């Protein structure tokens, strides 16, 4: 690739155009293409235990297999934290 193409903002191909094998991130994410983290975040509103599952995956560095999972797993971890704080405040208010 020419340096003039790079200065114009053109993208460079990472893999060989003759190679028909899929690249590392060309295949879709699991769970209907949105990834485990976002899928857990959405279904966590029905079953909050999925937020804790995604939190364990996040702190277990599951996203190192596929960095596209990191944002969804982090969002689920934040949702689990907010849910835990809300439950603790609710219990505190009810019993005191």
N, C-alpha and C positions, 0 to 999 in steps of 0.2 A: 504494500500500500504506500502511496506517495504521501510525503509530509504536507503537500498542499491540500490533499483530501482531508487530512486531519484538522488542518486549520479552518477548513470550511464547515467543520462540524459533522462530517460524514462518519458513519459507523464502519468499523472494521470487523470483518468476519473472524470469529475465533477458531472455528473448525474448518477443515478442508471442504470445499464445495462438492468434491467428488465422493466424499465419504457419506454413505447413507445412514450410518449409525446415529441415533439420537444423541444430542448433547446432554450434559448432566441436568440441565434445567429446562429441557424441551418437553419433557413429559409432564402431564398435568398433576396437580397436587391431589392427595387422597381426599376422601369425603366430598365428592361431587365437585372437585376442582377448587374448593375454597380453602383447603388445608384443615388440619386437625384443630388448630388454635381457634380459627374463626368459627368452625363448626361447633366446637365446644362452647364458645361464647354465645352463640345463638341458641343452642339447645340448653344452655345453662339457666336460661330464664324459666325453663320447664323443670329441669332437674339440676339444682345448683352443685351437685357433686361433680358434674363434668368440669366446672371451673377449677375445682381442686385437682382433678386429674390432669388438666392442662397445665396447672401450676407446677405439679410434680415433673411433668415433661419439660417445662421451661427451665426449672432449676437443675434438672438432670442433663441439660445441654442437648436436648433432642434436636434443636434447631441447627446443630452443626452438620447433621445429615443433609439438611436442605435449609439454607438461610431464609428462604421465602416464608418459612413457618414462624419465624421469630416474632413478627408483629402480632399475629393472632394469639400466640401463646402468651405474650406479654399482656395483651388486652384481657385475656382470660384470668391471668394472675391478678391484675388490678381489680377485675370484677369480683374475684374471690375475696380479696382484701376488703373491698367496700361491703360486700355481703356479710363478712364476718364481723365487721365493726357495727353494722346495722343490727345484727342479731344480738351482739353484746349490749348495745345500748337499749334495745327492746327488753332484754332480760333484766337489765339493771333497773329500768323504769317500772317494770311489772313487780319485781320483788322488793323494791325499796320505796 
